Amino acid sequence: MGILNPIVTTIVWCFLNSAKMFYITKTDIPYPANVLTGTYWEHGNQNEIDIVAINKLTKNALIAGVKLNSKKYRLNKLKHKAKNLTNKLRNYKVEYKGFSQEDI
């Protein structure tokens, strides 16, 4: 289980790079303090979202679903699952993406 977190984090950053969502540049604040990445789910494992990335400096957010088969990705379903989360991100520009193994 200890090896899983670094692998998942690497895959998330690959997705973010391919989405051109975040650019790592030199700042006065260490970059990890500016960008938060992870998953999201509500109480009872409801509305699980595979990737959520938030850039606090630029006020950008990426909400993404990951499917093995890209044809199974549904943007409307992702937006519905993210409704409570986007209510908390009112001051952010939110972008929705779907990723699959083809993006790696």
C-alpha positions as CSV (number, residue, x, y, z in Angstrom):
1,M,0.0,0.0,0.0
2,G,2.9,2.4,0.7
3,I,4.0,2.4,-3.0
4,L,0.5,3.1,-4.2
5,N,0.4,6.8,-3.1
6,P,3.5,7.9,-5.1
7,I,2.3,6.0,-8.1
8,V,-1.2,7.6,-8.0
9,T,0.3,11.1,-7.4
10,T,2.6,10.7,-10.4
11,I,-0.3,9.7,-12.6
12,V,-2.4,12.7,-11.3
13,W,0.4,15.1,-12.2
14,C,0.8,13.4,-15.7
15,F,-3.0,14.1,-16.2
16,L,-2.7,17.7,-15.0
17,N,0.3,18.2,-17.3
18,S,-1.6,16.7,-20.3
19,A,-4.6,18.9,-19.5
20,K,-2.3,21.9,-19.4
21,M,-4.1,22.9,-16.2
22,F,-1.1,23.8,-14.1
23,Y,2.3,25.0,-15.0
24,I,5.2,24.7,-12.5
25,T,7.1,27.9,-12.3
26,K,9.4,29.5,-9.8
27,T,7.5,31.4,-7.1
28,D,8.3,32.8,-3.6
29,I,6.1,30.1,-2.1
30,P,6.9,26.4,-2.5
31,Y,4.6,25.0,-5.3
32,P,3.0,22.3,-3.1
33,A,1.6,25.1,-0.9
34,N,-0.2,26.6,-4.0
35,V,-1.7,23.5,-5.5
36,L,-3.7,20.8,-3.9
37,T,-4.5,17.5,-5.6
38,G,-6.5,14.5,-4.5
39,T,-9.8,12.7,-4.7
40,Y,-13.2,13.7,-3.5
41,W,-16.2,11.9,-2.1
42,E,-19.1,12.8,0.0
43,H,-20.4,11.0,3.1
44,G,-21.3,7.4,2.4
45,N,-18.9,7.2,-0.6
46,Q,-21.4,9.3,-2.7
47,N,-20.3,11.3,-5.7
48,E,-16.8,10.0,-5.9
49,I,-14.5,12.1,-8.1
50,D,-11.2,10.7,-9.2
51,I,-9.1,13.8,-9.5
52,V,-9.6,17.2,-8.0
53,A,-6.8,19.8,-8.4
54,I,-7.0,23.3,-7.0
55,N,-4.6,26.1,-7.6
56,K,-5.1,28.6,-4.8
57,L,-2.9,31.3,-6.5
58,T,-4.7,31.4,-9.9
59,K,-8.1,30.3,-8.6
60,N,-8.3,27.5,-11.1
61,A,-9.7,24.1,-10.3
62,L,-9.7,20.8,-12.3
63,I,-12.4,18.2,-11.7
64,A,-11.7,15.0,-13.6
65,G,-13.0,11.5,-14.0
66,V,-10.8,8.6,-14.9
67,K,-12.1,5.6,-16.9
68,L,-10.2,2.7,-18.4
69,N,-12.3,3.1,-21.5
70,S,-12.6,6.7,-22.7
71,K,-16.0,6.0,-24.2
72,K,-17.5,5.4,-20.7
73,Y,-16.7,9.0,-19.7
74,R,-19.8,11.2,-19.3
75,L,-19.3,14.9,-18.7
76,N,-22.8,15.5,-17.5
77,K,-22.5,12.8,-14.9
78,L,-19.2,14.3,-13.6
79,K,-20.7,17.7,-13.4
80,H,-23.7,16.3,-11.4
81,K,-21.4,14.5,-9.0
82,A,-19.3,17.6,-8.5
83,K,-22.3,19.9,-7.8
84,N,-21.7,20.2,-4.0
85,L,-17.9,20.6,-4.5
86,T,-18.3,23.4,-7.1
87,N,-20.6,25.2,-4.7
88,K,-17.6,25.4,-2.4
89,L,-15.4,26.7,-5.3
90,R,-17.6,29.6,-6.4
91,N,-14.6,32.0,-6.8
92,Y,-12.7,29.5,-8.9
93,K,-12.7,28.8,-12.7
94,V,-13.6,25.2,-12.8
95,E,-12.6,22.9,-15.7
96,Y,-14.0,19.4,-16.2
97,K,-11.9,16.7,-17.9
98,G,-12.1,13.0,-18.6
99,F,-9.0,10.9,-18.7
100,S,-8.4,7.3,-19.7
101,Q,-5.4,5.0,-20.1
102,E,-4.9,6.6,-23.6
103,D,-3.8,9.8,-21.9
104,I,-0.9,8.2,-20.1
